[in-house]
Amino acid sequence: MGPPDAGNSAKIRAEPTGKSPFSGHSQTRVRVLAAMLLAVATVALMVLLDLKVANVAWRLAGLFCASILVVGIVLLLPADWRKRLGTGTAAFVAACGALSVFLATPGTPPPAPVVDAQAMAHYVAEGPFDQRLPQGLLAGPVRPTSIGDPSAAGKLNATQVPVEVPPSSPLAGVGMQIYAEVEVYPSARAAAQRGRAQLKFYRQLAGTQPAAGQTIAGFCDPRGPNAWVCAGVRGNAYAETTLTPGANAFAGLTQDITSAMLSYAMDKAKLATH
């Protein structure tokens, strides 16, 4: 028998082998790369859920997506890899699941700052009063004062801030008298109860209904024909200012003085907050 025909040899060499560029090791590399990308996406999703998403429904949806990604990672691994890894793969999936549950559970928020009411009362009574008063009014050294109202029985203390009208003030010569005081209570709720009681009392005294927009946060009423009284509540503090004479033009001034009293109390509350 003679040598094979040269044409037939060329045909044999030209016949396709049946292998694609993505077969064998190439296909394995692609699958492993895809699994790694899914793993990165899973971790990124978990971090996003923990840091940016507070809504429970969205967190659960994210957890479901993360679980699907973990399943996809396992399925993308070549069969011989899964067989070799065995227990390791199962441990990886379990760890991812535990991490997902941990991150998908909203963390406990840090405790809210707490005001030490006793310390706040001490700071308010100690002074000095450092708020700017309107119309050039000046504040003297703070001093304790007595409040006999039944609604003030629960107060920790009451502090008067003497307000003087210096000759340089545009109010000099009016004959103005001002009584301003701050009361500190064990809680914001107790201060609010005091405010509600006083709001009701002054409305009954004046025979008027609450003006629009006036609440325990800030209210003013005429106290007889010759005086204005303004009061308000912030946090653990209740403040009240009485001003004579009671011209309507001085209602805003009385309110501004009360606001300064409350700002003073809130500054002291910050010192007592931990």
Secondary structure, 3 states (H helix, E strand, C coil): CCCCCHHHHHHHHHCCCCCCCCCCHHHHHHHHHHHHHHHHHHHHHHHHHHHHCCCHHHHHHHHHHHHHHHHHHHHHCCHHHHHHHCHHHHHHHHHHHHHHHHHHCCCCCCCCCCECHHHHHHHHHHCCCCCCCHHHCEECCCEECCCCCHHHCCCCEEEECCEECCCCCCCCCCCCEEEEEEEECCCHHHHHHHHHHHHHHHHHHHCCCCCCCCECCEEEEECCCCCEEEEEEECCEEEEEEEECCCHHHHHHHHHHHHHHHHHHHHHHHHCEC
